[in-house]
Amino acid sequence: MTEEHPFAQYVRIIGKGPNLSRPLTDEEMYQAATMIMAGKVEPLQLGAFLCILRMRTEVPEEGAGFVRAVRDTLDRPDDMPRVDLDWSSYSGKKRQLPWFLLAVQLLAANGVRIFMQGTEGHTEGRVFTRPALQSMGIPIAGSLKEAADHIRESNFGFLPLAHLSPKLQEIIDLKSILGLRSPVNTFGRMVNPFNAPHEIQTVFHPNYRDVHRDTANMLGQKHMAVFKGEGGEVERRPQKPVLVQSLHDGVLSEEEWPALLPEDTVAIDEKMDLGRLKTVWRGDEEDAYAYAAIVGTAAIVLRLLGRAKDSEDATAQAQKMWNARDKGRIGS
């Protein structure tokens, strides 16, 4: 009789039919994810495991265990800088340029230390963060140590997931084989390697908002906010009201933010010319949608950071920052 593979127990727990299967506990997922990260799982097992979780929808306990296991594998520098905000970029943009990257630069220019990690290439026809940053002359880190150096220099560091965790990138790349996104798309973005006290997330599917927030709470994240972003990225859709769900020291809350633009004024950007990121920042071009997306995104962050008393105050502060920005910061 063939001896059972050690990972088989975890596939069995989640895949034993509608009446006998159950979600993994935090510790069970930690053990399972530890095996995955160490490459001790057969490809067939990994595919089955990922597909079952995706079909059923992951629970916070599974998220917390997964994130803890990934954190154990990170190569952190000894001299970690203070980081205020952890920001992930996993989706890419296809209808509008990644205006959120100008919101990031606006916040960094006003003293907010931001670490961003992200992935690319998993979905055809999307503009991803790495080439967008490169188009603005912003350096890309090759390690957490390099990201730490960039944060010290400019208050912003971006590290591709392939360098942060090659195994996670490898799993995301299975989308072309499995035809599905995996739990990595949900929980890989919550790794927060610099232990920033604030974390911001967005979702494409609204039912994942609670999963993100409850997972963050289980991980002991002090402050986080999650909302439905444009195309799945951390970017305000200015033509629509937005529900921002937050976590502050274990207390859950939510706020409804009003739309900033009439919905019928928004059109799809057919060209997706990355050069416009620089021209809008420099003031060489005026774009009402870009302005609203940038200011609206920055405002949500200011509220998360506790620097504004409400959405109106946050928006007014973000507008003031934009009007006073150093136009030579990008692409000079």
GULO-549921 format. One line per field, with one value per atom (N, C-alpha, C): residue in one letter; atom name; x, y negated, z negated. Coordinates in steps of 0.1 Angstrom, whole numbers, plus 5000, padded with zeros to 4 digits. Atoms other than C-alpha are relative to their C-alpha. Layout:
% GULO-549921
r: c(A_...)
a: c(CA_...)
c1: c(X_...)
c2: c(Y_...)
c3: c(Z_...)
This chain:
% GULO-549921
r: c(M_M_M_T_T_T_E_E_E_E_E_E_H_H_H_P_P_P_F_F_F_A_A_A_Q_Q_Q_Y_Y_Y_V_V_V_R_R_R_I_I_I_I_I_I_G_G_G_K_K_K_G_G_G_P_P_P_N_N_N_L_L_L_S_S_S_R_R_R_P_P_P_L_L_L_T_T_T_D_D_D_E_E_E_E_E_E_M_M_M_Y_Y_Y_Q_Q_Q_A_A_A_A_A_A_T_T_T_M_M_M_I_I_I_M_M_M_A_A_A_G_G_G_K_K_K_V_V_V_E_E_E_P_P_P_L_L_L_Q_Q_Q_L_L_L_G_G_G_A_A_A_F_F_F_L_L_L_C_C_C_I_I_I_L_L_L_R_R_R_M_M_M_R_R_R_T_T_T_E_E_E_V_V_V_P_P_P_E_E_E_E_E_E_G_G_G_A_A_A_G_G_G_F_F_F_V_V_V_R_R_R_A_A_A_V_V_V_R_R_R_D_D_D_T_T_T_L_L_L_D_D_D_R_R_R_P_P_P_D_D_D_D_D_D_M_M_M_P_P_P_R_R_R_V_V_V_D_D_D_L_L_L_D_D_D_W_W_W_S_S_S_S_S_S_Y_Y_Y_S_S_S_G_G_G_K_K_K_K_K_K_R_R_R_Q_Q_Q_L_L_L_P_P_P_W_W_W_F_F_F_L_L_L_L_L_L_A_A_A_V_V_V_Q_Q_Q_L_L_L_L_L_L_A_A_A_A_A_A_N_N_N_G_G_G_V_V_V_R_R_R_I_I_I_F_F_F_M_M_M_Q_Q_Q_G_G_G_T_T_T_E_E_E_G_G_G_H_H_H_T_T_T_E_E_E_G_G_G_R_R_R_V_V_V_F_F_F_T_T_T_R_R_R_P_P_P_A_A_A_L_L_L_Q_Q_Q_S_S_S_M_M_M_G_G_G_I_I_I_P_P_P_I_I_I_A_A_A_G_G_G_S_S_S_L_L_L_K_K_K_E_E_E_A_A_A_A_A_A_D_D_D_H_H_H_I_I_I_R_R_R_E_E_E_S_S_S_N_N_N_F_F_F_G_G_G_F_F_F_L_L_L_P_P_P_L_L_L_A_A_A_H_H_H_L_L_L_S_S_S_P_P_P_K_K_K_L_L_L_Q_Q_Q_E_E_E_I_I_I_I_I_I_D_D_D_L_L_L_K_K_K_S_S_S_I_I_I_L_L_L_G_G_G_L_L_L_R_R_R_S_S_S_P_P_P_V_V_V_N_N_N_T_T_T_F_F_F_G_G_G_R_R_R_M_M_M_V_V_V_N_N_N_P_P_P_F_F_F_N_N_N_A_A_A_P_P_P_H_H_H_E_E_E_I_I_I_Q_Q_Q_T_T_T_V_V_V_F_F_F_H_H_H_P_P_P_N_N_N_Y_Y_Y_R_R_R_D_D_D_V_V_V_H_H_H_R_R_R_D_D_D_T_T_T_A_A_A_N_N_N_M_M_M_L_L_L_G_G_G_Q_Q_Q_K_K_K_H_H_H_M_M_M_A_A_A_V_V_V_F_F_F_K_K_K_G_G_G_E_E_E_G_G_G_G_G_G_E_E_E_V_V_V_E_E_E_R_R_R_R_R_R_P_P_P_Q_Q_Q_K_K_K_P_P_P_V_V_V_L_L_L_V_V_V_Q_Q_Q_S_S_S_L_L_L_H_H_H_D_D_D_G_G_G_V_V_V_L_L_L_S_S_S_E_E_E_E_E_E_E_E_E_W_W_W_P_P_P_A_A_A_L_L_L_L_L_L_P_P_P_E_E_E_D_D_D_T_T_T_V_V_V_A_A_A_I_I_I_D_D_D_E_E_E_K_K_K_M_M_M_D_D_D_L_L_L_G_G_G_R_R_R_L_L_L_K_K_K_T_T_T_V_V_V_W_W_W_R_R_R_G_G_G_D_D_D_E_E_E_E_E_E_D_D_D_A_A_A_Y_Y_Y_A_A_A_Y_Y_Y_A_A_A_A_A_A_I_I_I_V_V_V_G_G_G_T_T_T_A_A_A_A_A_A_I_I_I_V_V_V_L_L_L_R_R_R_L_L_L_L_L_L_G_G_G_R_R_R_A_A_A_K_K_K_D_D_D_S_S_S_E_E_E_D_D_D_A_A_A_T_T_T_A_A_A_Q_Q_Q_A_A_A_Q_Q_Q_K_K_K_M_M_M_W_W_W_N_N_N_A_A_A_R_R_R_D_D_D_K_K_K_G_G_G_R_R_R_I_I_I_G_G_G_S_S_S)
a: c(N_CA_C_N_CA_C_N_CA_C_N_CA_C_N_CA_C_N_CA_C_N_CA_C_N_CA_C_N_CA_C_N_CA_C_N_CA_C_N_CA_C_N_CA_C_N_CA_C_N_CA_C_N_CA_C_N_CA_C_N_CA_C_N_CA_C_N_CA_C_N_CA_C_N_CA_C_N_CA_C_N_CA_C_N_CA_C_N_CA_C_N_CA_C_N_CA_C_N_CA_C_N_CA_C_N_CA_C_N_CA_C_N_CA_C_N_CA_C_N_CA_C_N_CA_C_N_CA_C_N_CA_C_N_CA_C_N_CA_C_N_CA_C_N_CA_C_N_CA_C_N_CA_C_N_CA_C_N_CA_C_N_CA_C_N_CA_C_N_CA_C_N_CA_C_N_CA_C_N_CA_C_N_CA_C_N_CA_C_N_CA_C_N_CA_C_N_CA_C_N_CA_C_N_CA_C_N_CA_C_N_CA_C_N_CA_C_N_CA_C_N_CA_C_N_CA_C_N_CA_C_N_CA_C_N_CA_C_N_CA_C_N_CA_C_N_CA_C_N_CA_C_N_CA_C_N_CA_C_N_CA_C_N_CA_C_N_CA_C_N_CA_C_N_CA_C_N_CA_C_N_CA_C_N_CA_C_N_CA_C_N_CA_C_N_CA_C_N_CA_C_N_CA_C_N_CA_C_N_CA_C_N_CA_C_N_CA_C_N_CA_C_N_CA_C_N_CA_C_N_CA_C_N_CA_C_N_CA_C_N_CA_C_N_CA_C_N_CA_C_N_CA_C_N_CA_C_N_CA_C_N_CA_C_N_CA_C_N_CA_C_N_CA_C_N_CA_C_N_CA_C_N_CA_C_N_CA_C_N_CA_C_N_CA_C_N_CA_C_N_CA_C_N_CA_C_N_CA_C_N_CA_C_N_CA_C_N_CA_C_N_CA_C_N_CA_C_N_CA_C_N_CA_C_N_CA_C_N_CA_C_N_CA_C_N_CA_C_N_CA_C_N_CA_C_N_CA_C_N_CA_C_N_CA_C_N_CA_C_N_CA_C_N_CA_C_N_CA_C_N_CA_C_N_CA_C_N_CA_C_N_CA_C_N_CA_C_N_CA_C_N_CA_C_N_CA_C_N_CA_C_N_CA_C_N_CA_C_N_CA_C_N_CA_C_N_CA_C_N_CA_C_N_CA_C_N_CA_C_N_CA_C_N_CA_C_N_CA_C_N_CA_C_N_CA_C_N_CA_C_N_CA_C_N_CA_C_N_CA_C_N_CA_C_N_CA_C_N_CA_C_N_CA_C_N_CA_C_N_CA_C_N_CA_C_N_CA_C_N_CA_C_N_CA_C_N_CA_C_N_CA_C_N_CA_C_N_CA_C_N_CA_C_N_CA_C_N_CA_C_N_CA_C_N_CA_C_N_CA_C_N_CA_C_N_CA_C_N_CA_C_N_CA_C_N_CA_C_N_CA_C_N_CA_C_N_CA_C_N_CA_C_N_CA_C_N_CA_C_N_CA_C_N_CA_C_N_CA_C_N_CA_C_N_CA_C_N_CA_C_N_CA_C_N_CA_C_N_CA_C_N_CA_C_N_CA_C_N_CA_C_N_CA_C_N_CA_C_N_CA_C_N_CA_C_N_CA_C_N_CA_C_N_CA_C_N_CA_C_N_CA_C_N_CA_C_N_CA_C_N_CA_C_N_CA_C_N_CA_C_N_CA_C_N_CA_C_N_CA_C_N_CA_C_N_CA_C_N_CA_C_N_CA_C_N_CA_C_N_CA_C_N_CA_C_N_CA_C_N_CA_C_N_CA_C_N_CA_C_N_CA_C_N_CA_C_N_CA_C_N_CA_C_N_CA_C_N_CA_C_N_CA_C_N_CA_C_N_CA_C_N_CA_C_N_CA_C_N_CA_C_N_CA_C_N_CA_C_N_CA_C_N_CA_C_N_CA_C_N_CA_C_N_CA_C_N_CA_C_N_CA_C_N_CA_C_N_CA_C_N_CA_C_N_CA_C_N_CA_C_N_CA_C_N_CA_C_N_CA_C_N_CA_C_N_CA_C_N_CA_C_N_CA_C_N_CA_C_N_CA_C_N_CA_C_N_CA_C_N_CA_C_N_CA_C_N_CA_C_N_CA_C_N_CA_C_N_CA_C_N_CA_C_N_CA_C_N_CA_C_N_CA_C_N_CA_C_N_CA_C_N_CA_C_N_CA_C_N_CA_C_N_CA_C_N_CA_C_N_CA_C_N_CA_C_N_CA_C_N_CA_C_N_CA_C_N_CA_C_N_CA_C_N_CA_C_N_CA_C_N_CA_C_N_CA_C_N_CA_C_N_CA_C_N_CA_C_N_CA_C_N_CA_C_N_CA_C_N_CA_C_N_CA_C_N_CA_C_N_CA_C_N_CA_C_N_CA_C_N_CA_C_N_CA_C_N_CA_C_N_CA_C_N_CA_C_N_CA_C_N_CA_C_N_CA_C_N_CA_C_N_CA_C_N_CA_C_N_CA_C_N_CA_C_N_CA_C_N_CA_C_N_CA_C_N_CA_C_N_CA_C_N_CA_C_N_CA_C_N_CA_C)
c1: c(5009_5000_5009_4992_5014_4997_5002_5020_4994_5006_4999_5010_4992_5016_4996_5003_5018_4990_5009_4999_4986_5013_4970_4989_5010_4953_4994_5005_4949_4990_5010_4933_4987_5012_4910_4991_5008_4899_4990_5008_4887_4992_5006_4876_4992_5007_4857_4985_5015_4823_4993_5007_4797_4996_5004_4788_5011_4989_4821_5012_4988_4846_4997_5001_4853_5012_4988_4877_5011_4988_4912_5001_4998_4920_5013_4988_4947_5013_4988_4973_5001_4999_4963_5005_4995_4967_5014_4986_5000_5009_4992_5013_4999_5001_4999_5008_4993_5013_5015_4986_5046_5006_4996_5048_5001_5000_5038_5012_4989_5064_5013_4987_5091_5001_5000_5082_4998_5002_5071_4986_5013_5038_5000_5001_5031_4992_5008_5018_4985_5014_4986_4993_5005_4980_4998_5001_4987_4988_5011_4963_4987_5013_4935_4997_5001_4941_4996_5003_4941_4986_5013_4910_4988_5011_4889_4998_5001_4898_4993_5006_4889_4985_5014_4856_4992_5008_4845_5001_4996_4860_5007_4992_4887_4994_5004_4880_5011_4989_4900_5010_4991_4915_5010_4991_4930_5009_4992_4942_5011_4991_4959_5012_4990_4977_5009_4992_4988_5010_4991_5002_5012_4989_5021_5011_4990_5037_5009_4992_5048_5010_4991_5063_5012_4988_5085_5011_4990_5102_5007_4995_5110_5014_4986_5146_4999_5002_5141_5014_4987_5170_5000_4999_5184_4996_5003_5179_4987_5013_5142_4996_5005_5130_4986_5014_5098_4992_5009_5070_4986_5013_5036_4989_5011_5016_5004_4998_5016_4990_5009_5001_5003_4998_4997_4994_5005_4992_5000_5001_4980_4992_5010_4954_5004_4998_4967_4988_5011_4946_4998_5003_4928_4990_5010_4901_5006_4994_4921_5014_4986_4957_5001_4998_4971_5002_4999_4964_5003_4996_4968_5014_4986_5005_5004_4998_5003_4995_5005_4983_5011_4989_5012_5011_4989_5038_4996_5005_5016_5001_4999_5014_5015_4986_5051_5007_4994_5060_4995_5005_5040_5003_4994_5059_4994_5006_5039_5010_4990_5064_4992_5009_5049_5009_4994_5060_4989_5010_5043_5007_4996_5046_4989_5010_5029_5005_4997_5028_4996_5003_5023_5000_4999_5018_4990_5009_4991_4987_5012_4963_5003_4997_4966_4992_5007_4957_4999_5000_4965_5013_4988_4990_5003_4996_5009_5009_4994_5026_5015_4986_5063_5003_4997_5063_4995_5006_5041_5010_4990_5067_5012_4988_5095_4998_5003_5078_5002_4999_5080_5014_4986_5117_5001_4999_5109_5007_4992_5134_4991_5006_5123_5010_4991_5138_5001_4997_5153_5000_5000_5151_4994_5006_5136_5011_4989_5170_5000_5001_5168_4988_5012_5132_5001_4997_5143_5008_4992_5169_4992_5008_5144_4990_5009_5120_5007_4992_5147_5003_4997_5155_4988_5011_5121_4986_5013_5094_4992_5007_5085_5009_4993_5097_4990_5008_5083_5008_4993_5093_4991_5008_5079_4999_5002_5064_5010_4990_5089_5013_4988_5117_4996_5004_5097_4998_5002_5086_4998_5001_5094_4990_5010_5072_4986_5014_5041_4998_5002_5048_4998_5001_5052_4985_5014_5017_4991_5009_5001_5001_4998_5016_4993_5008_4996_4986_5013_4965_4999_5001_4973_4998_5002_4972_4986_5012_4943_4988_5011_4922_4993_5006_4915_5011_4991_4931_5000_4998_4944_4999_5000_4943_5012_4989_4977_4995_5005_4958_4992_5007_4938_5009_4993_4963_5015_4987_4997_5002_4999_4990_5000_5001_4986_5013_4988_5022_5006_4995_5032_5014_4987_5069_5007_4993_5079_4991_5009_5051_4995_5006_5035_4988_5012_5008_4987_5012_4985_5001_5000_4975_4987_5011_4952_4998_5004_4934_4988_5012_4909_4996_5005_4888_4992_5009_4871_4986_5013_4844_4997_5003_4827_5000_5001_4822_5014_4987_4860_5004_4996_4860_5001_4999_4851_5011_4989_4876_5013_4988_4904_5000_5000_4894_5001_4999_4888_5013_4986_4921_5010_4991_4939_4998_5003_4922_5006_4994_4933_5016_4985_4969_5005_4996_4969_5003_4998_4970_4993_5006_4964_4989_5009_4948_5000_5001_4935_4987_5013_4909_4999_5002_4894_4988_5011_4871_5001_5000_4861_5007_4992_4888_4997_5001_4890_5008_4993_4898_5006_4994_4907_5013_4988_4936_4995_5003_4938_4999_5002_4923_4985_5014_4891_4993_5008_4864_4992_5005_4855_4985_5014_4822_4990_5009_4807_5002_4998_4800_5009_4991_4824_4998_5000_4820_5014_4987_4852_4998_5001_4854_5014_4988_4880_5002_4997_4897_5010_4991_4913_5000_4998_4927_4989_5010_4903_4985_5014_4872_4997_5004_4854_4990_5009_4837_4999_5002_4825_4995_5004_4819_4996_5005_4800_5006_4994_4820_4992_5008_4800_5009_4993_4809_5006_4994_4832_4997_5003_4821_4987_5012_4789_5005_4996_4790_5001_5000_4782_5012_4989_4814_5012_4989_4837_5001_4999_4850_5012_4988_4874_5011_4988_4909_5005_4997_4916_5015_4986_4953_5009_4992_4966_5014_4987_4996_5006_4994_5018_5007_4994_5035_4991_5009_5004_5001_4998_5012_5009_4991_5041_4994_5005_5023_4989_5010_4994_5006_4993_5017_5007_4993_5037_4991_5010_5005_5000_5000_5011_4987_5013_4977_4990_5011_4944_4991_5009_4922_4992_5009_4892_4999_5001_4890_5013_4987_4927_5001_5000_4924_4992_5009_4894_5005_4995_4910_5012_4988_4943_4996_5004_4927_4991_5009_4900_5007_4992_4925_5009_4991_4949_4991_5009_4919_4997_5003_4910_5012_4988_4946_5001_4999_4946_4991_5010_4915_5004_4995_4930_5011_4989_4961_4996_5004_4940_5003_4996_4950_4988_5012_4914_4988_5011_4882_4989_5011_4859_5004_4996_4858_5001_4999_4852_5013_4987_4882_5012_4990_4903_5002_4999_4894_5005_4995_4901_5015_4986_4935_5008_4994_4943_5001_5000_4933_5011_4989_4956_5013_4987_4985_5002_4998_4979_5003_4997_4978_5014_4987_5010_5011_4990_5029_5012_4987_5065_4999_5002_5060_5012_4988_5096_5004_4997_5094_5000_5001_5085_5005_4995_5104_5008_4991_5127_5013)
c2: c(5012_5000_4988_5012_4966_4991_5009_4943_4986_5012_4912_4988_5012_4879_4991_5008_4856_4988_5011_4828_5004_4995_4850_4997_5003_4844_4986_5014_4807_4999_4999_4814_5007_4992_4839_4992_5008_4815_4990_5010_4789_5005_4995_4812_5013_4988_4840_4999_5001_4831_4989_5011_4806_5002_4997_4823_5003_4996_4835_4990_5009_4808_4988_5012_4777_4991_5009_4747_5005_4997_4751_4990_5009_4736_4992_5009_4709_5009_4992_4735_5010_4990_4761_4993_5007_4735_4996_5003_4724_5012_4988_4759_5004_4997_4764_4990_5010_4731_5001_4998_4738_5011_4990_4770_4995_5006_4751_4991_5009_4724_5007_4992_4751_5009_4992_4768_5015_4986_4800_5005_4997_4803_5004_4996_4822_4990_5009_4801_5003_4996_4820_4996_5003_4815_4984_5015_4777_4995_5005_4773_5003_4996_4792_4991_5008_4772_4986_5014_4738_4999_5000_4746_5001_4998_4758_4988_5012_4728_4988_5011_4704_5002_4998_4721_4998_5001_4721_4986_5013_4687_5002_4998_4685_4993_5005_4677_4993_5008_4653_5009_4991_4682_5005_4996_4695_4989_5011_4661_4997_5002_4656_5010_4990_4689_5000_5001_4684_4989_5011_4650_5002_4997_4661_5009_4991_4689_4993_5008_4665_4991_5009_4641_5007_4992_4668_5002_4998_4671_4988_5013_4634_4998_5004_4622_4985_5014_4590_4994_5007_4565_4998_5002_4560_4986_5014_4523_4996_5003_4520_4986_5014_4484_5000_5002_4471_4998_5002_4475_4998_5004_4459_5008_4994_4477_5011_4989_4510_5000_5002_4509_5010_4990_4537_4997_5003_4537_5013_4987_4570_5001_4998_4563_4995_5007_4539_4992_5008_4514_5002_4999_4517_4989_5011_4489_4986_5013_4460_5002_4999_4453_5002_4999_4461_4987_5014_4427_5002_4998_4442_4998_5001_4441_4985_5014_4403_4996_5002_4404_5005_4995_4425_4990_5010_4400_4987_5012_4371_5002_4997_4388_5001_4999_4397_4986_5013_4361_4992_5007_4351_5008_4994_4374_5014_4986_4407_5010_4990_4436_5012_4990_4462_5011_4989_4497_5006_4994_4512_5013_4988_4548_5003_4997_4561_5010_4990_4585_4995_5004_4584_5012_4991_4603_5012_4988_4627_4998_5002_4611_4991_5007_4600_4987_5013_4564_4991_5010_4547_4993_5007_4521_5002_4997_4531_4990_5010_4511_4998_5002_4518_4991_5008_4504_4985_5014_4474_4992_5007_4465_4997_5002_4470_4988_5011_4446_4986_5013_4419_4999_5001_4426_5004_4996_4442_5014_4987_4470_5012_4987_4506_5008_4993_4525_5015_4986_4560_5009_4993_4569_4991_5008_4558_4990_5010_4542_4988_5011_4521_4992_5008_4512_4991_5008_4501_4987_5012_4478_4990_5010_4463_4993_5007_4456_4989_5010_4438_4988_5010_4418_4991_5008_4408_5003_4996_4422_5010_4990_4448_5011_4989_4483_5010_4989_4508_5012_4987_4544_5010_4990_4569_5012_4988_4600_5011_4990_4621_4999_5002_4606_5002_4998_4605_5014_4986_4641_5007_4993_4661_5011_4990_4689_4995_5006_4667_4996_5003_4654_5012_4988_4689_5005_4995_4698_4991_5009_4667_5003_4997_4677_5012_4988_4709_4997_5004_4689_5004_4996_4696_5015_4986_4733_5004_4997_4734_4993_5008_4707_4992_5006_4693_4992_5006_4668_5009_4991_4684_4991_5007_4675_4990_5009_4658_4986_5013_4630_4993_5005_4626_4996_5001_4631_4996_5004_4625_4985_5015_4588_4995_5004_4588_5004_4995_4600_4988_5012_4564_5003_4996_4572_4990_5010_4539_4997_5001_4543_4986_5013_4510_5000_5000_4500_4998_5003_4490_5009_4992_4512_4997_5004_4504_5011_4990_4530_4996_5002_4530_5014_4987_4558_4997_5001_4564_5005_4994_4586_4996_5006_4569_5010_4991_4601_5003_4998_4602_4989_5011_4570_5005_4995_4587_5010_4990_4615_4993_5008_4589_4994_5007_4570_5009_4990_4600_5007_4994_4616_4990_5010_4583_5000_5001_4583_5012_4988_4619_4999_5001_4610_4989_5011_4581_4987_5012_4554_4988_5011_4521_4992_5008_4501_5005_4996_4511_4995_5004_4500_5008_4992_4519_4994_5004_4508_5006_4995_4517_4990_5009_4501_5001_5000_4493_5011_4989_4525_5009_4992_4541_4994_5007_4516_4991_5009_4493_4986_5013_4464_4997_5004_4445_4999_5002_4447_4988_5013_4410_4998_5002_4414_5008_4991_4438_4997_5000_4436_5013_4989_4459_5003_4995_4479_5004_4997_4478_5007_4993_4505_5000_5002_4500_5008_4993_4516_4991_5008_4495_5006_4994_4513_5010_4989_4542_4996_5005_4520_4998_5000_4524_4988_5011_4494_4999_5002_4483_4986_5013_4450_5000_5001_4442_4986_5013_4416_4997_5003_4397_5000_5001_4397_4986_5012_4370_4994_5004_4369_5006_4993_4375_5012_4987_4411_4999_5001_4401_4992_5008_4380_5009_4991_4410_5009_4991_4427_5009_4991_4456_4994_5005_4446_5011_4990_4464_5001_5000_4454_5005_4996_4460_4996_5005_4438_4996_5002_4440_4986_5013_4407_4990_5010_4389_4999_5001_4398_4988_5011_4373_4987_5013_4347_4994_5005_4346_4996_5004_4345_4986_5013_4316_4989_5011_4297_4996_5003_4298_5004_4995_4315_5000_5000_4311_5012_4989_4342_5001_5000_4341_5013_4987_4378_5003_4998_4381_4993_5008_4353_5006_4995_4368_5014_4987_4403_4998_5002_4390_4994_5007_4367_5009_4991_4392_5012_4989_4420_4995_5005_4399_4996_5004_4387_5012_4988_4423_5004_4997_4428_4991_5010_4396_5003_4997_4407_5013_4988_4442_4996_5004_4425_4992_5008_4405_4986_5014_4372_4991_5007_4362_5004_4997_4360_5007_4994_4371_4999_5000_4376_4986_5014_4339_4994_5005_4329_5007_4993_4356_4996_5005_4345_4986_5013_4309_5000_4999_4318_5006_4994_4340_4989_5011_4311_4990_5010_4287_5006_4994_4312_5000_4999_4316_4986_5014_4278_4995_5004_4274_5010_4990_4304_4995_5003_4302_5007_4995_4306_5006_4994_4316_5013_4988_4346_5012_4988_4370_4996_5001_4374_4988_5012_4344_5004)
c3: c(5000_5000_5000_4999_5010_4988_5011_4980_5004_4997_4979_4999_5000_4987_4989_5011_4957_5003_4997_4975_5003_4996_4985_4989_5011_4951_5002_4999_4959_5012_4989_4993_4996_5005_4976_4991_5010_4949_5008_4992_4975_5011_4987_5003_4998_5003_4986_5002_4998_5000_4992_5007_4990_4986_5013_4958_4990_5009_4944_5001_4999_4956_4991_5009_4935_5003_4998_4936_4991_5008_4923_4988_5011_4889_5003_4998_4886_5000_5001_4875_5011_4989_4901_5013_4988_4929_4999_5002_4914_5003_4997_4916_5015_4986_4951_5008_4992_4964_4998_5002_4948_5009_4990_4969_5014_4986_5000_5002_4999_4994_5001_5000_4989_5012_4988_5022_4996_5004_5003_5004_4995_5022_5014_4986_5054_5008_4992_5083_5000_4999_5085_4987_5013_5047_5000_5001_5050_5009_4991_5080_4994_5006_5062_4988_5012_5030_5003_4996_5047_5006_4993_5068_4990_5010_5038_4992_5008_5018_5007_4992_5046_5003_4997_5054_4987_5013_5017_4994_5006_5008_4987_5012_4982_4988_5012_4946_4993_5007_4923_4993_5007_4903_5010_4989_4936_5004_4996_4945_4990_5010_4912_4999_5000_4913_5012_4987_4949_4999_5001_4942_4990_5010_4911_5006_4994_4931_5010_4991_4958_4993_5008_4933_4995_5006_4919_5011_4990_4953_5005_4995_4959_4996_5003_4961_4996_5005_4940_4997_5004_4936_4985_5015_4901_4996_5004_4902_5008_4994_4911_4997_5003_4916_4996_5004_4902_5013_4989_4927_4995_5005_4922_5006_4993_4948_5010_4991_4966_5011_4988_5001_5010_4990_5026_5013_4987_5063_5008_4994_5078_5012_4989_5104_5014_4988_5130_5005_4995_5149_5015_4986_5182_5005_4995_5183_4998_5003_5168_4996_5004_5162_4985_5015_5127_4993_5006_5113_4985_5014_5078_4997_5002_5083_4998_5003_5084_4986_5014_5051_4991_5008_5037_4999_5000_5047_4993_5007_5034_4985_5014_5000_4995_5003_5000_4999_5000_5008_4987_5012_4977_4987_5012_4953_4997_5003_4955_5006_4995_4958_5004_4994_4981_5006_4993_4991_5008_4991_5021_5006_4993_5034_5010_4990_5065_5010_4990_5093_5014_4986_5131_5009_4989_5163_4999_5001_5150_5008_4993_5170_5012_4988_5206_5002_4997_5217_4988_5012_5183_4999_5003_5174_4985_5014_5143_4994_5007_5117_5003_4997_5125_5012_4989_5160_4998_5002_5149_4991_5008_5122_5008_4992_5146_5010_4991_5170_4994_5007_5143_4994_5005_5135_4985_5014_5101_4999_5000_5092_4994_5004_5087_4992_5009_5058_5005_4997_5062_4988_5012_5026_4989_5011_4993_4995_5004_4985_5009_4991_5016_4998_5003_5009_4988_5012_4975_5003_4996_4990_5008_4993_5014_4991_5009_4986_4992_5007_4967_5009_4991_4998_5004_4994_5010_4994_5007_4986_5008_4992_5012_5005_4994_5022_5006_4993_5047_5002_4998_5047_5007_4993_5073_4991_5008_5057_5004_4996_5077_4992_5008_5056_4985_5014_5023_4996_5003_5025_5014_4987_5057_5000_5001_5045_5002_4998_5043_5015_4986_5078_5009_4992_5091_4999_5002_5076_5008_4992_5092_5015_4986_5125_5005_4997_5123_5006_4995_5134_5015_4985_5171_5001_5000_5162_4994_5007_5137_5005_4995_5153_4989_5012_5118_4993_5009_5095_4987_5011_5063_4987_5012_5026_4998_5000_5032_5003_4996_5049_4989_5012_5017_4989_5012_4990_5002_4998_5006_4998_5001_5006_4985_5014_4968_4992_5006_4960_4991_5008_4948_4994_5005_4945_4991_5008_4929_4987_5012_4902_4999_5000_4912_4991_5008_4887_5007_4992_4915_5013_4988_4944_5008_4992_4973_5011_4991_4995_5008_4992_5023_5006_4995_5038_5013_4988_5072_4996_5005_5056_4986_5013_5027_4988_5011_5007_4994_5006_5001_4990_5009_4981_4986_5013_4949_4997_5002_4955_4998_5002_4958_4986_5013_4928_4988_5011_4906_4999_5000_4916_4994_5006_4908_4985_5014_4874_4993_5006_4867_4999_5000_4876_4991_5009_4852_5006_4993_4878_4993_5008_4859_5008_4992_4887_5015_4985_4922_5005_4993_4947_5013_4988_4976_5007_4992_5004_5014_4987_5039_5009_4992_5061_5015_4985_5098_5006_4994_5116_4990_5011_5082_4994_5006_5075_4989_5011_5045_5007_4993_5065_4999_5001_5059_5013_4987_5086_4997_5004_5084_5005_4995_5104_4992_5008_5078_4985_5015_5040_4997_5004_5021_4985_5014_4989_4996_5006_4969_4987_5012_4943_4993_5007_4916_4988_5012_4887_4992_5008_4859_4986_5013_4828_4997_5002_4832_5001_4999_4837_5015_4986_4870_5003_4997_4887_5015_4985_4922_5002_4996_4940_5014_4986_4972_5005_4994_4993_5013_4988_5019_5013_4987_5056_5002_4998_5068_5014_4986_5105_5004_4994_5124_5008_4994_5137_5015_4985_5173_5006_4994_5176_5002_5000_5174_5012_4989_5205_4999_5001_5210_5008_4993_5219_5010_4990_5252_5002_4997_5255_4988_5012_5219_5001_4998_5226_4986_5013_5195_4999_5000_5205_4993_5005_5193_4985_5014_5157_4996_5002_5159_5004_4995_5179_4990_5010_5154_4987_5012_5124_5002_4997_5140_5002_4997_5148_5014_4986_5185_5006_4995_5189_4988_5010_5170_5004_4998_5166_4988_5011_5144_4993_5006_5139_4992_5006_5131_4986_5012_5106_4989_5010_5088_4995_5005_5087_4991_5008_5073_4986_5013_5047_4992_5008_5038_4994_5006_5033_4988_5011_5012_4988_5011_4991_4992_5007_4982_4991_5008_4970_4989_5011_4950_4989_5010_4932_4993_5007_4925_4991_5008_4911_4988_5011_4887_5001_4998_4902_5005_4996_4911_4992_5009_4891_5007_4992_4919_5015_4986_4957_5006_4995_4964_4997_5004_4944_5007_4993_4960_5014_4986_4995_5001_5000_4987_4998_5002_4974_5012_4988_5004_5012_4989_5028_4997_5004_5009_5003_4997_5012_5015_4986_5049_5006_4995_5055_4997_5005_5036_5003_4998_5050_5007_4993_5062_5014_4986_5100_5006_4995_5104_4994_5007_5082_5009_4991_5111_5013_4986_5143_5003_4997_5138_5005)
